[in-house]
Amino acid sequence: MDPPLESWPALKGRFPFRLGTTSYIVPAPILPNIRFLGPLVDEVEIILFESGREDNLPAPAEIDEMRRLGEDLDLTYNIHLPTGLSLGAVDEAQRRRDCETMLRFHDRTRPLDPSAWVLHLEEGGLDSPLSLNGWRERLALSLRDMLAGGLDRSRMVVENLGYPLEWIRPLVTEYGLSWCLDVGHLLAGGEDLAGALDIMEEGVEMIHLHGLMEGRDHRSAAALPEEAWKKLRPFLEEYRGGLSVEVFSGEDLRTSLLALEERL
């Protein structure tokens, strides 16, 4: 059982950026999570990972209730669009299907007026560095298709995954998108945080913060090395976007918030 809310750090509204976390903190559906998190954070990251399951797409009535809760609890939302989709797929039918799935989740969550939609440009269709150009061309086609279908360019943020940022930097620039800086992914891949910030420049609109524990990702931010905090502090002093503590348990969230309270 999680400790009572009185024992949690009171960080809602404390920082110049929007402090958030995921909609999977307590073992319950999305709505009870939102109610639990309302006193703790400024924003909730609505996790919609399971693209193959239609029941993971919130019903219109659920969206209405989420919107009402946001108003009552002074919360905003950001939406993590489905993962496991191949927007760079060689198979044209699959590529089109995956674009349609992404748009369906985007359109259903639009009434929440999210601060951002987080997008994965996954490696499906990329067999080797030799196929990079073709993969990138297919990703560009998918972005054009989704933008033509109503994807909100101004709030679309592309998350760094397990490949070099330079592979997709031209797409982010050409299509006027922004970045989601996932600190945990960088550390898991042994990549340089300062270098990633240089590449993303002023385009970071969302940060995913989480640590590594016993080889497992998406654990408490308390596990982040001090060197990472040193690089983040000066950036966060001027940052005005969203920071989502991307963990999936009450204890990992509580200790992450304690770490933020202590180190920022």
Phi and psi restraints in degrees (value plus and minus 20) as a CYANA .aco file:
   2 ASP   PHI     -92.1   -52.1
   2 ASP   PSI     127.8   167.8
   3 PRO   PHI     -84.3   -44.3
   3 PRO   PSI     136.4   176.4
   4 PRO   PHI     -79.5   -39.5
   4 PRO   PSI     131.7   171.7
   5 LEU   PHI     -77.7   -37.7
   5 LEU   PSI     -47.8    -7.8
   6 GLU   PHI     -81.4   -41.4
   6 GLU   PSI     -43.6    -3.6
   7 SER   PHI    -112.3   -72.3
   7 SER   PSI     -20.1    19.9
   8 TRP   PHI    -108.7   -68.7
   8 TRP   PSI     131.3   171.3
   9 PRO   PHI     -80.7   -40.7
   9 PRO   PSI     118.0   158.0
  10 ALA   PHI    -111.2   -71.2
  10 ALA   PSI      64.8   104.8
  11 LEU   PHI    -129.3   -89.3
  11 LEU   PSI     -23.5    16.5
  12 LYS   PHI     -81.1   -41.1
  12 LYS   PSI     105.0   145.0
  13 GLY   PHI      57.4    97.4
  13 GLY   PSI     -13.1    26.9
  14 ARG   PHI    -101.6   -61.6
  14 ARG   PSI     -56.1   -16.1
  15 PHE   PHI    -119.9   -79.9
  15 PHE   PSI     139.7   179.7
  16 PRO   PHI     -91.1   -51.1
  16 PRO   PSI     -38.3     1.7
  17 PHE   PHI    -116.7   -76.7
  17 PHE   PSI     147.4   187.4
  18 ARG   PHI    -105.3   -65.3
  18 ARG   PSI      97.3   137.3
  19 LEU   PHI    -107.6   -67.6
  19 LEU   PSI     107.6   147.6
  20 GLY   PHI    -159.7  -119.7
  20 GLY   PSI     158.6   198.6
  21 THR   PHI    -176.8  -136.8
  21 THR   PSI    -197.5  -157.5
  22 THR   PHI    -104.5   -64.5
  22 THR   PSI     145.1   185.1
  23 SER   PHI    -105.4   -65.4
  23 SER   PSI      -4.6    35.4
  24 TYR   PHI    -147.3  -107.3
  24 TYR   PSI      42.5    82.5
  25 ILE   PHI    -120.9   -80.9
  25 ILE   PSI     -65.0   -25.0
  26 VAL   PHI    -121.2   -81.2
  26 VAL   PSI     130.9   170.9
  27 PRO   PHI     -94.5   -54.5
  27 PRO   PSI      57.7    97.7
  28 ALA   PHI    -180.6  -140.6
  28 ALA   PSI     149.0   189.0
  29 PRO   PHI     -84.4   -44.4
  29 PRO   PSI    -197.8  -157.8
  30 ILE   PHI     -83.4   -43.4
  30 ILE   PSI     -65.6   -25.6
  31 LEU   PHI     -81.3   -41.3
  31 LEU   PSI     -66.3   -26.3
  32 PRO   PHI     -81.9   -41.9
  32 PRO   PSI     -52.4   -12.4
  33 ASN   PHI     -84.1   -44.1
  33 ASN   PSI     -63.1   -23.1
  34 ILE   PHI     -81.4   -41.4
  34 ILE   PSI     -63.4   -23.4
  35 ARG   PHI     -82.5   -42.5
  35 ARG   PSI     -60.7   -20.7
  36 PHE   PHI     -85.6   -45.6
  36 PHE   PSI     -60.4   -20.4
  37 LEU   PHI    -102.5   -62.5
  37 LEU   PSI     -37.2     2.8
  38 GLY   PHI     -69.6   -29.6
  38 GLY   PSI     -65.3   -25.3
  39 PRO   PHI     -96.0   -56.0
  39 PRO   PSI     -30.5     9.5
  40 LEU   PHI    -121.3   -81.3
  40 LEU   PSI     -52.1   -12.1
  41 VAL   PHI    -154.8  -114.8
  41 VAL   PSI     148.9   188.9
  42 ASP   PHI    -109.8   -69.8
  42 ASP   PSI     -44.7    -4.7
  43 GLU   PHI    -168.9  -128.9
  43 GLU   PSI     127.2   167.2
  44 VAL   PHI    -135.9   -95.9
  44 VAL   PSI     110.1   150.1
  45 GLU   PHI    -105.7   -65.7
  45 GLU   PSI      89.1   129.1
  46 ILE   PHI     -99.7   -59.7
  46 ILE   PSI      94.0   134.0
  47 ILE   PHI    -110.2   -70.2
  47 ILE   PSI      98.8   138.8
  48 LEU   PHI    -144.6  -104.6
  48 LEU   PSI      31.1    71.1
  49 PHE   PHI     -84.3   -44.3
  49 PHE   PSI     -61.8   -21.8
  50 GLU   PHI     -99.8   -59.8
  50 GLU   PSI      59.0    99.0
  51 SER   PHI     -86.2   -46.2
  51 SER   PSI     -46.3    -6.3
  52 GLY   PHI     -97.5   -57.5
  52 GLY   PSI     -29.8    10.2
  53 ARG   PHI    -126.2   -86.2
  53 ARG   PSI      93.8   133.8
  54 GLU   PHI     -83.5   -43.5
  54 GLU   PSI     -48.1    -8.1
  55 ASP   PHI     -92.6   -52.6
  55 ASP   PSI     -26.6    13.4
  56 ASN   PHI    -104.5   -64.5
  56 ASN   PSI     -28.3    11.7
  57 LEU   PHI    -106.0   -66.0
  57 LEU   PSI      93.0   133.0
  58 PRO   PHI     -77.9   -37.9
  58 PRO   PSI     119.6   159.6
  59 ALA   PHI     -90.1   -50.1
  59 ALA   PSI     135.7   175.7
  60 PRO   PHI     -73.7   -33.7
  60 PRO   PSI     -58.7   -18.7
  61 ALA   PHI     -85.4   -45.4
  61 ALA   PSI     -56.1   -16.1
  62 GLU   PHI     -87.9   -47.9
  62 GLU   PSI     -60.1   -20.1
  63 ILE   PHI     -80.5   -40.5
  63 ILE   PSI     -62.1   -22.1
  64 ASP   PHI     -81.0   -41.0
  64 ASP   PSI     -62.0   -22.0
  65 GLU   PHI     -88.0   -48.0
  65 GLU   PSI     -58.0   -18.0
  66 MET   PHI     -81.6   -41.6
  66 MET   PSI     -61.3   -21.3
  67 ARG   PHI     -84.2   -44.2
  67 ARG   PSI     -62.0   -22.0
  68 ARG   PHI     -83.9   -43.9
  68 ARG   PSI     -63.6   -23.6
  69 LEU   PHI     -82.3   -42.3
  69 LEU   PSI     -59.2   -19.2
  70 GLY   PHI     -78.8   -38.8
  70 GLY   PSI     -61.7   -21.7
  71 GLU   PHI     -87.5   -47.5
  71 GLU   PSI     -63.7   -23.7
  72 ASP   PHI     -88.2   -48.2
  72 ASP   PSI     -55.9   -15.9
  73 LEU   PHI    -120.7   -80.7
  73 LEU   PSI     -14.9    25.1
  74 ASP   PHI      36.2    76.2
  74 ASP   PSI      33.9    73.9
  75 LEU   PHI    -140.1  -100.1
  75 LEU   PSI     124.6   164.6
  76 THR   PHI    -129.1   -89.1
  76 THR   PSI     152.7   192.7
  77 TYR   PHI    -149.7  -109.7
  77 TYR   PSI     131.4   171.4
  78 ASN   PHI    -147.3  -107.3
  78 ASN   PSI     134.6   174.6
  79 ILE   PHI    -135.7   -95.7
  79 ILE   PSI     102.4   142.4
  80 HIS   PHI    -110.5   -70.5
  80 HIS   PSI      86.9   126.9
  81 LEU   PHI     -84.7   -44.7
  81 LEU   PSI     142.0   182.0
  82 PRO   PHI     -76.2   -36.2
  82 PRO   PSI     126.1   166.1
  83 THR   PHI    -122.6   -82.6
  83 THR   PSI     152.6   192.6
  84 GLY   PHI      59.0    99.0
  84 GLY   PSI      -8.8    31.2
  85 LEU   PHI    -119.6   -79.6
  85 LEU   PSI     123.9   163.9
  86 SER   PHI    -128.1   -88.1
  86 SER   PSI      63.1   103.1
  87 LEU   PHI     -91.8   -51.8
  87 LEU   PSI     -32.7     7.3
  88 GLY   PHI    -128.6   -88.6
  88 GLY   PSI       1.0    41.0
  89 ALA   PHI     -81.1   -41.1
  89 ALA   PSI     122.7   162.7
  90 VAL   PHI     -88.1   -48.1
  90 VAL   PSI     -59.5   -19.5
  91 ASP   PHI     -90.6   -50.6
  91 ASP   PSI      96.6   136.6
  92 GLU   PHI     -84.7   -44.7
  92 GLU   PSI     -57.3   -17.3
  93 ALA   PHI     -84.8   -44.8
  93 ALA   PSI     -61.8   -21.8
  94 GLN   PHI     -85.0   -45.0
  94 GLN   PSI     -62.6   -22.6
  95 ARG   PHI     -78.9   -38.9
  95 ARG   PSI     -64.8   -24.8
  96 ARG   PHI     -86.3   -46.3
  96 ARG   PSI     -60.8   -20.8
  97 ARG   PHI     -79.8   -39.8
  97 ARG   PSI     -64.1   -24.1
  98 ASP   PHI     -88.9   -48.9
  98 ASP   PSI     -54.2   -14.2
  99 CYS   PHI     -82.4   -42.4
  99 CYS   PSI     -63.0   -23.0
 100 GLU   PHI     -84.0   -44.0
 100 GLU   PSI     -59.7   -19.7
 101 THR   PHI     -82.2   -42.2
 101 THR   PSI     -65.5   -25.5
 102 MET   PHI     -80.0   -40.0
 102 MET   PSI     -64.3   -24.3
 103 LEU   PHI     -85.6   -45.6
 103 LEU   PSI     -55.0   -15.0
 104 ARG   PHI     -83.4   -43.4
 104 ARG   PSI     -63.3   -23.3
 105 PHE   PHI     -89.8   -49.8
 105 PHE   PSI     -58.4   -18.4
 106 HIS   PHI     -81.2   -41.2
 106 HIS   PSI     -68.5   -28.5
 107 ASP   PHI     -87.7   -47.7
 107 ASP   PSI     -57.8   -17.8
 108 ARG   PHI     -84.7   -44.7
 108 ARG   PSI     -53.7   -13.7
 109 THR   PHI    -112.5   -72.5
 109 THR   PSI     -23.0    17.0
 110 ARG   PHI     -76.8   -36.8
 110 ARG   PSI     -57.4   -17.4
 111 PRO   PHI     -80.9   -40.9
 111 PRO   PSI     -36.5     3.5
 112 LEU   PHI     -96.3   -56.3
 112 LEU   PSI     -27.7    12.3
 113 ASP   PHI      29.9    69.9
 113 ASP   PSI      34.8    74.8
 114 PRO   PHI     -86.5   -46.5
 114 PRO   PSI     133.1   173.1
 115 SER   PHI     -89.5   -49.5
 115 SER   PSI     -47.2    -7.2
 116 ALA   PHI    -182.2  -142.2
 116 ALA   PSI     132.5   172.5
 117 TRP   PHI    -130.7   -90.7
 117 TRP   PSI     105.8   145.8
 118 VAL   PHI    -114.0   -74.0
 118 VAL   PSI     106.8   146.8
 119 LEU   PHI    -138.8   -98.8
 119 LEU   PSI     112.2   152.2
 120 HIS   PHI    -116.7   -76.7
 120 HIS   PSI     107.1   147.1
 121 LEU   PHI    -120.7   -80.7
 121 LEU   PSI      69.5   109.5
 122 GLU   PHI    -102.4   -62.4
 122 GLU   PSI     149.4   189.4
 123 GLU   PHI    -105.8   -65.8
 123 GLU   PSI     -15.4    24.6
 124 GLY   PHI     -76.5   -36.5
 124 GLY   PSI     106.4   146.4
 125 GLY   PHI      76.6   116.6
 125 GLY   PSI     -25.0    15.0
 126 LEU   PHI    -129.6   -89.6
 126 LEU   PSI      81.6   121.6
 127 ASP   PHI    -108.0   -68.0
 127 ASP   PSI     -49.8    -9.8
 128 SER   PHI    -183.1  -143.1
 128 SER   PSI     145.9   185.9
 129 PRO   PHI     -75.5   -35.5
 129 PRO   PSI     -44.0    -4.0
 130 LEU   PHI     -87.8   -47.8
 130 LEU   PSI     -44.4    -4.4
 131 SER   PHI    -116.3   -76.3
 131 SER   PSI      -7.1    32.9
 132 LEU   PHI     -79.6   -39.6
 132 LEU   PSI     -65.4   -25.4
 133 ASN   PHI     -83.0   -43.0
 133 ASN   PSI     -63.3   -23.3
 134 GLY   PHI     -84.5   -44.5
 134 GLY   PSI     -62.2   -22.2
 135 TRP   PHI     -80.4   -40.4
 135 TRP   PSI     -64.3   -24.3
 136 ARG   PHI     -87.6   -47.6
 136 ARG   PSI     -56.4   -16.4
 137 GLU   PHI     -84.7   -44.7
 137 GLU   PSI     -58.6   -18.6
 138 ARG   PHI     -90.5   -50.5
 138 ARG   PSI     -57.0   -17.0
 139 LEU   PHI     -81.2   -41.2
 139 LEU   PSI     -61.9   -21.9
 140 ALA   PHI     -81.1   -41.1
 140 ALA   PSI     -61.5   -21.5
 141 LEU   PHI     -82.6   -42.6
 141 LEU   PSI     -61.6   -21.6
 142 SER   PHI     -84.8   -44.8
 142 SER   PSI     -61.8   -21.8
 143 LEU   PHI     -81.9   -41.9
 143 LEU   PSI     -62.0   -22.0
 144 ARG   PHI     -83.2   -43.2
 144 ARG   PSI     -63.1   -23.1
 145 ASP   PHI     -82.1   -42.1
 145 ASP   PSI     -64.5   -24.5
 146 MET   PHI     -90.8   -50.8
 146 MET   PSI     -57.6   -17.6
 147 LEU   PHI     -84.7   -44.7
 147 LEU   PSI     -59.9   -19.9
 148 ALA   PHI     -84.9   -44.9
 148 ALA   PSI     -48.2    -8.2
 149 GLY   PHI    -103.9   -63.9
 149 GLY   PSI     -18.7    21.3
 150 GLY   PHI      91.4   131.4
 150 GLY   PSI     -16.1    23.9
 151 LEU   PHI     -77.1   -37.1
 151 LEU   PSI     112.8   152.8
 152 ASP   PHI    -101.5   -61.5
 152 ASP   PSI      78.3   118.3
 153 ARG   PHI     -77.8   -37.8
 153 ARG   PSI     -58.2   -18.2
 154 SER   PHI     -88.7   -48.7
 154 SER   PSI     -39.0     1.0
 155 ARG   PHI    -142.1  -102.1
 155 ARG   PSI      -1.9    38.1
 156 MET   PHI    -114.0   -74.0
 156 MET   PSI     102.2   142.2
 157 VAL   PHI    -139.7   -99.7
 157 VAL   PSI     114.6   154.6
 158 VAL   PHI    -121.5   -81.5
 158 VAL   PSI     105.0   145.0
 159 GLU   PHI    -109.0   -69.0
 159 GLU   PSI     119.2   159.2
 160 ASN   PHI     -91.5   -51.5
 160 ASN   PSI     115.9   155.9
 161 LEU   PHI    -135.6   -95.6
 161 LEU   PSI    -160.3  -120.3
 162 GLY   PHI    -117.4   -77.4
 162 GLY   PSI      -2.0    38.0
 163 TYR   PHI    -144.1  -104.1
 163 TYR   PSI     145.5   185.5
 164 PRO   PHI     -80.7   -40.7
 164 PRO   PSI     117.7   157.7
 165 LEU   PHI     -78.9   -38.9
 165 LEU   PSI     -51.0   -11.0
 166 GLU   PHI     -82.9   -42.9
 166 GLU   PSI     -41.3    -1.3
 167 TRP   PHI     -84.5   -44.5
 167 TRP   PSI     -53.5   -13.5
 168 ILE   PHI    -135.1   -95.1
 168 ILE   PSI     -22.7    17.3
 169 ARG   PHI     -74.7   -34.7
 169 ARG   PSI     -62.6   -22.6
 170 PRO   PHI     -79.9   -39.9
 170 PRO   PSI     -54.5   -14.5
 171 LEU   PHI     -90.0   -50.0
 171 LEU   PSI     -64.8   -24.8
 172 VAL   PHI     -79.5   -39.5
 172 VAL   PSI     -61.7   -21.7
 173 THR   PHI     -89.3   -49.3
 173 THR   PSI     -69.3   -29.3
 174 GLU   PHI     -81.7   -41.7
 174 GLU   PSI     -58.6   -18.6
 175 TYR   PHI    -117.3   -77.3
 175 TYR   PSI     -11.0    29.0
 176 GLY   PHI      46.0    86.0
 176 GLY   PSI      14.9    54.9
 177 LEU   PHI    -113.3   -73.3
 177 LEU   PSI     153.6   193.6
 178 SER   PHI    -136.6   -96.6
 178 SER   PSI    -200.0  -160.0
 179 TRP   PHI    -132.0   -92.0
 179 TRP   PSI     127.6   167.6
 180 CYS   PHI    -131.5   -91.5
 180 CYS   PSI      92.6   132.6
 181 LEU   PHI    -105.4   -65.4
 181 LEU   PSI      88.0   128.0
 182 ASP   PHI    -115.7   -75.7
 182 ASP   PSI      82.9   122.9
 183 VAL   PHI     -85.5   -45.5
 183 VAL   PSI     -61.6   -21.6
 184 GLY   PHI     -82.3   -42.3
 184 GLY   PSI     -60.1   -20.1
 185 HIS   PHI     -82.5   -42.5
 185 HIS   PSI     -60.1   -20.1
 186 LEU   PHI     -82.0   -42.0
 186 LEU   PSI     -66.7   -26.7
 187 LEU   PHI     -86.9   -46.9
 187 LEU   PSI     -58.8   -18.8
 188 ALA   PHI     -83.1   -43.1
 188 ALA   PSI     -52.3   -12.3
 189 GLY   PHI    -111.7   -71.7
 189 GLY   PSI     -15.6    24.4
 190 GLY   PHI      47.8    87.8
 190 GLY   PSI       5.6    45.6
 191 GLU   PHI    -111.7   -71.7
 191 GLU   PSI     143.0   183.0
 192 ASP   PHI    -110.3   -70.3
 192 ASP   PSI     102.5   142.5
 193 LEU   PHI     -85.6   -45.6
 193 LEU   PSI     -63.7   -23.7
 194 ALA   PHI     -82.5   -42.5
 194 ALA   PSI     -59.5   -19.5
 195 GLY   PHI     -84.0   -44.0
 195 GLY   PSI     -59.3   -19.3
 196 ALA   PHI     -85.2   -45.2
 196 ALA   PSI     -60.2   -20.2
 197 LEU   PHI     -83.7   -43.7
 197 LEU   PSI     -55.8   -15.8
 198 ASP   PHI     -84.7   -44.7
 198 ASP   PSI     -61.8   -21.8
 199 ILE   PHI     -87.6   -47.6
 199 ILE   PSI     -62.9   -22.9
 200 MET   PHI     -95.0   -55.0
 200 MET   PSI     -41.6    -1.6
 201 GLU   PHI      32.5    72.5
 201 GLU   PSI    -145.8  -105.8
 202 GLU   PHI    -110.5   -70.5
 202 GLU   PSI     -11.9    28.1
 203 GLY   PHI    -111.7   -71.7
 203 GLY   PSI     -10.0    30.0
 204 VAL   PHI    -100.6   -60.6
 204 VAL   PSI      99.6   139.6
 205 GLU   PHI    -134.9   -94.9
 205 GLU   PSI     -31.0     9.0
 206 MET   PHI    -166.1  -126.1
 206 MET   PSI     123.0   163.0
 207 ILE   PHI    -145.1  -105.1
 207 ILE   PSI     114.3   154.3
 208 HIS   PHI    -126.2   -86.2
 208 HIS   PSI      99.8   139.8
 209 LEU   PHI    -134.4   -94.4
 209 LEU   PSI     103.0   143.0
 210 HIS   PHI    -184.9  -144.9
 210 HIS   PSI     141.1   181.1
 211 GLY   PHI    -132.3   -92.3
 211 GLY   PSI    -197.4  -157.4
 212 LEU   PHI    -137.3   -97.3
 212 LEU   PSI     112.2   152.2
 213 MET   PHI    -157.8  -117.8
 213 MET   PSI     103.5   143.5
 214 GLU   PHI      33.3    73.3
 214 GLU   PSI      20.6    60.6
 215 GLY   PHI      58.3    98.3
 215 GLY   PSI     -16.8    23.2
 216 ARG   PHI    -125.3   -85.3
 216 ARG   PSI     114.5   154.5
 217 ASP   PHI    -105.5   -65.5
 217 ASP   PSI     152.3   192.3
 218 HIS   PHI      38.2    78.2
 218 HIS   PSI      21.3    61.3
 219 ARG   PHI    -128.0   -88.0
 219 ARG   PSI    -196.8  -156.8
 220 SER   PHI     -73.2   -33.2
 220 SER   PSI     118.6   158.6
 221 ALA   PHI     -86.3   -46.3
 221 ALA   PSI     -32.9     7.1
 222 ALA   PHI     -82.3   -42.3
 222 ALA   PSI     -40.6    -0.6
 223 ALA   PHI    -104.7   -64.7
 223 ALA   PSI     -23.8    16.2
 224 LEU   PHI     -84.6   -44.6
 224 LEU   PSI     116.5   156.5
 225 PRO   PHI     -86.6   -46.6
 225 PRO   PSI     133.3   173.3
 226 GLU   PHI     -79.1   -39.1
 226 GLU   PSI     -52.4   -12.4
 227 GLU   PHI     -80.5   -40.5
 227 GLU   PSI     -57.3   -17.3
 228 ALA   PHI     -86.8   -46.8
 228 ALA   PSI     -61.9   -21.9
 229 TRP   PHI     -81.2   -41.2
 229 TRP   PSI     -59.8   -19.8
 230 LYS   PHI     -81.2   -41.2
 230 LYS   PSI     -57.5   -17.5
 231 LYS   PHI     -96.9   -56.9
 231 LYS   PSI     -50.1   -10.1
 232 LEU   PHI     -98.7   -58.7
 232 LEU   PSI     -56.9   -16.9
 233 ARG   PHI     -72.5   -32.5
 233 ARG   PSI     -73.9   -33.9
 234 PRO   PHI     -83.7   -43.7
 234 PRO   PSI     -53.4   -13.4
 235 PHE   PHI     -86.3   -46.3
 235 PHE   PSI     -63.9   -23.9
 236 LEU   PHI     -89.8   -49.8
 236 LEU   PSI     -41.9    -1.9
 237 GLU   PHI     -81.9   -41.9
 237 GLU   PSI     -51.7   -11.7
 238 GLU   PHI    -126.5   -86.5
 238 GLU   PSI     -23.3    16.7
 239 TYR   PHI     -98.8   -58.8
 239 TYR   PSI     118.1   158.1
 240 ARG   PHI    -147.5  -107.5
 240 ARG   PSI      -4.5    35.5
 241 GLY   PHI    -112.0   -72.0
 241 GLY   PSI    -168.4  -128.4
 242 GLY   PHI    -126.6   -86.6
 242 GLY   PSI     125.7   165.7
 243 LEU   PHI    -147.7  -107.7
 243 LEU   PSI      93.3   133.3
 244 SER   PHI    -125.3   -85.3
 244 SER   PSI     100.6   140.6
 245 VAL   PHI     -95.4   -55.4
 245 VAL   PSI      80.4   120.4
 246 GLU   PHI    -110.6   -70.6
 246 GLU   PSI      55.0    95.0
 247 VAL   PHI    -145.1  -105.1
 247 VAL   PSI     152.7   192.7
 248 PHE   PHI    -156.2  -116.2
 248 PHE   PSI      12.9    52.9
 249 SER   PHI    -173.9  -133.9
 249 SER   PSI     136.1   176.1
 250 GLY   PHI     -82.4   -42.4
 250 GLY   PSI     -61.9   -21.9
 251 GLU   PHI     -88.0   -48.0
 251 GLU   PSI     -60.3   -20.3
 252 ASP   PHI     -84.8   -44.8
 252 ASP   PSI     -56.0   -16.0
 253 LEU   PHI     -88.7   -48.7
 253 LEU   PSI     -66.4   -26.4
 254 ARG   PHI     -79.2   -39.2
 254 ARG   PSI     -66.4   -26.4
 255 THR   PHI     -91.2   -51.2
 255 THR   PSI     -48.6    -8.6
 256 SER   PHI     -85.8   -45.8
 256 SER   PSI     -63.8   -23.8
 257 LEU   PHI     -85.0   -45.0
 257 LEU   PSI     -58.0   -18.0
 258 LEU   PHI     -81.5   -41.5
 258 LEU   PSI     -60.6   -20.6
 259 ALA   PHI     -84.8   -44.8
 259 ALA   PSI     -61.7   -21.7
 260 LEU   PHI     -82.9   -42.9
 260 LEU   PSI     -62.0   -22.0
 261 GLU   PHI     -81.8   -41.8
 261 GLU   PSI     -58.4   -18.4
 262 GLU   PHI     -98.5   -58.5
 262 GLU   PSI     -56.6   -16.6
 263 ARG   PHI    -123.0   -83.0
 263 ARG   PSI     -30.3     9.7
